[in-house]
Amino acid sequence: MVCCSVFAAQTAFAKRDKYGNNGDSQQSANAGKDGTVSVTVGGVVFDRSKNGSGNSAGALTSTTSWSPPPCWYAPKYTPDQLKKYLEPTWEAGSTGYEWDAKQRDRYVNGHPYKDFNKDKTGKGYFWDSFVNKDFPPGWDSCEEPIFWVDQGDPPPANIKNAVTPKVLAELAYAEIRVPGTKVTLAPANQTKVNLPTWAWLDAADFKPVSVTASVPVIGVTATATARPTSLRIEPGTKDAETYPASGVCPIDNGRIGEPYAKGKADRTPACGVRYLRSSGNGTYPLQATVTWEIDWTGSGGASGDLPDGTFGATQDVVVQEIQAVNR
């Protein structure tokens, strides 16, 4: 998936809001063989080369009510680029005389920008809004008019979701993909009532993954890293017991659970389940969910934590009765 997937296509000027922003601007993008993605000046660059991969990989779901920014602000125009962008709109008259007059006053007449800030060419950028292409709740909340930020200065503190290392880390969180969570079971294809079923995950599939987000034109960057911490087993029926009793298997020495081997039949599995009733002619939907903790580091020594995320998968388990032998 390339970077432009997080931006929606630009719409007609007539659909712009009261500030002249349509919010769903697009930047072109190119993906390298290593997964690194680059975009044109002003966009956010996502480097996914250290992300999880494979057909079963998926996005994290936050364990709290927090969610990544649905829209954000980033540098987008030089003075000349903004002039070339806005003047055709005014000349077309499609946005109405009143709006056009306010825009000219803001960007040409010095309230607050004189002649599109051409005297500051090379010393900063005009910032505009970008929108998550999935249009999650709040996607239309970035309604600030296009504003100027001097090179080297932080964006105005009162503008929510203007890109900073922390905001970039939050955007990177949304791009993290983690491996699938189909656990290995023993017995593998089917188990028996009251027989402990061992469950484990290959440590090689559960190394930390990360995504880096950056805005090269202003030298701001952040990397969000997800590390697996535990596996929750939900048997798919109340007629079962889990190992441990909480159903949560912690990571131990880089592995979740312990592989079954000959000679372990009388041992209690470190991670697993014991079904107390047959699944009959059907199956039980065993749910395996891994919790990942996420932290981030950014330019200027910034760092912090983001809410844990989860990713799970369901697999069918056949449970048969143990057949007694009559003599």
LUMMI-998295 format. One record per residue (C-alpha): x, y, z. Coordinates in steps of 0.5 Angstrom, whole numbers, padded with zeros to 4 digits, always signed. Layout:
<nodes>
XYZ;...
</nodes>
This chain:
<nodes>
+0000+0000+0000;+0003+0007-0002;+0003+0013+0002;-0002+0016-0003;-0007+0012+0000;-0008+0016+0006;-0010+0022+0002;-0017+0023-0002;-0017+0026-0009;-0017+0033-0010;-0024+0036-0011;-0027+0042-0015;-0026+0049-0012;-0034+0049-0012;-0034+0044-0006;-0029+0048-0002;-0031+0050+0005;-0032+0057+0008;-0025+0058+0009;-0023+0055+0002;-0020+0049+0004;-0023+0042+0001;-0019+0038+0006;-0018+0032+0002;-0012+0034-0002;-0008+0029-0005;+0000+0029-0006;+0003+0024-0011;+0007+0018-0009;+0012+0013-0011;+0014+0007-0007;+0021+0004-0007;+0023-0003-0007;+0025-0003+0000;+0018+0000+0002;+0020+0007+0003;+0015+0012+0000;+0016+0019-0002;+0011+0024-0004;+0012+0031-0007;+0014+0037-0003;+0009+0038+0003;+0006+0031+0004;+0008+0026+0010;+0013+0021+0008;+0012+0014+0011;+0017+0009+0011;+0014+0002+0012;+0020-0002+0010;+0020-0005+0017;+0013-0006+0018;+0010-0013+0018;+0008-0016+0012;+0005-0022+0009;-0003-0023+0007;-0005-0024+0014;-0002-0018+0017;-0007-0012+0019;-0008-0006+0023;-0008-0005+0030;-0014-0003+0034;-0013+0001+0040;-0015-0002+0047;-0017+0005+0049;-0022+0010+0046;-0016+0014+0043;-0015+0014+0035;-0010+0017+0030;-0012+0024+0027;-0017+0024+0022;-0014+0030+0019;-0008+0034+0020;-0004+0040+0017;+0003+0040+0014;+0007+0045+0010;+0004+0045+0002;+0005+0051-0001;+0011+0056-0003;+0009+0063-0004;+0009+0062-0011;+0005+0056-0011;-0001+0059-0007;-0001+0064-0012;-0002+0059-0017;-0007+0055-0013;-0012+0061-0011;-0012+0066-0017;-0015+0062-0022;-0020+0060-0017;-0022+0068-0016;-0022+0069-0023;-0027+0063-0024;-0032+0066-0019;-0034+0060-0017;-0033+0061-0010;-0037+0067-0010;-0035+0075-0009;-0035+0075-0002;-0031+0069-0001;-0026+0071-0006;-0026+0078-0003;-0024+0075+0004;-0019+0071+0001;-0015+0077-0003;-0015+0081+0004;-0012+0075+0007;-0007+0073+0002;-0006+0079-0002;-0008+0085+0002;-0004+0084+0008;-0009+0082+0013;-0004+0078+0015;+0000+0076+0009;+0002+0081+0004;+0003+0079-0004;+0003+0072-0001;+0009+0073+0003;+0013+0073-0003;+0018+0077+0001;+0019+0070+0005;+0020+0066-0001;+0025+0060+0002;+0024+0062+0009;+0018+0058+0010;+0011+0055+0008;+0004+0056+0007;+0001+0050+0011;-0006+0047+0009;-0010+0041+0011;-0010+0033+0009;-0015+0028+0011;-0015+0021+0012;-0018+0017+0006;-0022+0013+0010;-0026+0019+0012;-0026+0017+0020;-0031+0021+0025;-0028+0028+0025;-0025+0028+0018;-0028+0034+0017;-0026+0038+0023;-0019+0041+0020;-0022+0048+0018;-0017+0052+0019;-0015+0057+0013;-0009+0056+0010;-0003+0059+0014;+0004+0061+0014;+0010+0058+0019;+0017+0060+0018;+0022+0055+0017;+0025+0053+0024;+0019+0055+0028;+0013+0050+0031;+0006+0051+0028;+0002+0055+0032;+0000+0052+0039;-0007+0053+0038;-0008+0049+0031;-0010+0042+0033;-0006+0036+0029;-0001+0041+0026;+0005+0036+0024;+0010+0036+0030;+0014+0029+0032;+0008+0027+0036;+0003+0028+0031;+0007+0024+0026;+0008+0019+0031;+0000+0018+0031;+0000+0018+0024;+0005+0013+0024;+0001+0009+0029;-0005+0008+0024;+0000+0005+0018;+0003+0000+0023;+0002-0007+0020;+0003-0013+0025;+0003-0021+0023;-0003-0025+0023;-0004-0029+0030;-0006-0036+0028;-0003-0040+0033;+0000-0047+0032;-0004-0052+0036;-0002-0059+0039;-0006-0063+0037;-0006-0060+0031;-0012-0062+0027;-0017-0064+0032;-0017-0065+0040;-0020-0069+0045;-0025-0067+0050;-0021-0066+0057;-0014-0066+0053;-0010-0060+0054;-0009-0057+0047;-0002-0053+0047;-0002-0046+0044;+0004-0042+0041;+0007-0037+0036;+0013-0037+0033;+0018-0032+0036;+0021-0030+0029;+0014-0028+0027;+0013-0023+0033;+0019-0018+0033;+0018-0011+0034;+0015-0007+0027;+0016+0000+0026;+0014+0006+0021;+0017+0012+0020;+0013+0019+0018;+0017+0025+0016;+0016+0032+0013;+0023+0033+0010;+0022+0040+0008;+0021+0042+0015;+0026+0036+0018;+0021+0033+0023;+0020+0026+0024;+0018+0021+0028;+0018+0013+0029;+0013+0009+0032;+0015+0002+0034;+0010-0004+0036;+0013-0009+0041;+0008-0016+0042;+0007-0017+0050;+0002-0022+0050;-0003-0027+0047;-0010-0028+0049;-0014-0034+0048;-0021-0034+0048;-0024-0042+0046;-0030-0040+0043;-0034-0043+0048;-0036-0043+0056;-0034-0050+0056;-0027-0050+0056;-0021-0048+0061;-0015-0044+0059;-0008-0044+0061;-0006-0040+0064;-0013-0039+0068;-0014-0031+0065;-0013-0034+0058;-0007-0029+0057;+0000-0032+0055;+0006-0027+0056;+0012-0027+0052;+0018-0031+0055;+0024-0030+0052;+0022-0028+0045;+0016-0033+0045;+0009-0034+0046;+0007-0040+0049;+0012-0047+0049;+0012-0052+0043;+0009-0059+0044;+0014-0064+0044;+0014-0072+0046;+0015-0073+0053;+0010-0067+0055;+0004-0070+0055;+0003-0070+0062;+0005-0063+0063;+0001-0057+0064;+0002-0052+0057;+0005-0045+0059;-0001-0043+0054;-0007-0047+0051;-0014-0049+0053;-0018-0055+0055;-0024-0056+0052;-0030-0060+0057;-0035-0061+0051;-0035-0064+0044;-0036-0059+0038;-0041-0064+0035;-0041-0064+0028;-0038-0057+0028;-0032-0053+0031;-0031-0048+0036;-0028-0041+0034;-0022-0040+0038;-0020-0033+0038;-0012-0031+0039;-0011-0024+0040;-0004-0021+0041;-0003-0014+0045;+0002-0010+0042;+0005-0004+0046;+0007+0002+0042;+0012+0008+0044;+0015+0013+0039;+0022+0017+0038;+0022+0024+0034;+0026+0029+0032;+0029+0034+0037;+0029+0028+0042;+0022+0028+0043;+0019+0021+0045;+0013+0018+0049;+0008+0012+0049;+0002+0011+0045;-0004+0007+0047;-0003-0001+0046;-0006-0004+0040;-0009-0011+0039;-0009-0015+0033;-0013-0022+0033;-0015-0028+0028;-0020-0033+0029;-0019-0041+0027;-0024-0047+0028;-0022-0052+0033;-0025-0059+0032;-0026-0062+0039;-0028-0070+0039;-0030-0074+0045;-0025-0079+0047;-0028-0086+0045;-0028-0092+0050;-0026-0099+0048;-0031-0104+0050;-0028-0111+0051;
</nodes>
